Amino acid sequence: MRDCPWLMISIYSVSRDNRMRLHSIKKVFVNLLDSTLRREGACISHFGIAHSGRTLILAGNRLLQLFSIKAGTKNIELCDLEGAVDCESHILNRDSAASDPTTVTAVCPLPMEPGTQSRLLDWIWLGLSNGEMFGILVEEHAPEKFSVHKSSGRFKRNTHCQGVPIYAIMSVSQPSAASAQSIYYSLTMRRRDMCPNTVLSIGADGRLLRTERCTQTHQWVPSGERLCFR
């Protein structure tokens, strides 16, 4: 990346007869005004697809990019989410006077809770190097038109210490309502049954925070915390 101002994401498909096909290549331009990013290059810590299969998340050192995945009859391509650029700049402190932009240190995509409007696709938790947490809601506001919903933003009730990086954010597994299997069984299944209303987050200081979505207000609120290590 030091010799090139962008990254490239290639999309391939593999057929049953082991033939590989290149669908498209997406250039990802980085912030060239960030001297550290220019000097050290991009360090990718998360590259994955959200629960709906329609959102791609690229995150790392001073880097955050969100894309929608559009699958046509012949090709698969990545498109920029509407409103994502402003959202990404705000999260990374590029729109402030801060001299040191923040870094995404934790990513946790969640499924939407049952009964949610079908146009709402993904809820994505982000943990930052400054101790803050953000939630991003992705919606399909028109057929094949994806954007960042206005409900996205900073988790204001976050009780992690300011300036202490978030180590990880994890979803909580739950057994299927139609099955009497144990949580251990769910954890060992190929696809976990993820609870859409609960996450665990842990900071570099060992503070473990449990956050839940209120069933009445649908707002995220802290529901407990403990110190795991010092």
Buried (B, 14 or more C-beta within 10 A) or exposed (E): BEEEEEBEBEBEEEEEEEEEEEBEEBEBEBBEEBEEBBEEBBEEBBEEBBBBEBBBBBBBBBBBBBBBBBBEEEEBBBBBBBBBBEBBBBBBBBEEEEEEBBBBBBBBBBBBBEEEEEEBBBBBBBBBBBBBBBBBBBBBEEEEEBBBBEEBBBBEEBBBEEEBBBBBBBBBBBBEEEEEEEEEBBEEEEEBBBBBBBBBBBBBBEBBBBBBBEEEEEEBEBEEBEEEEE
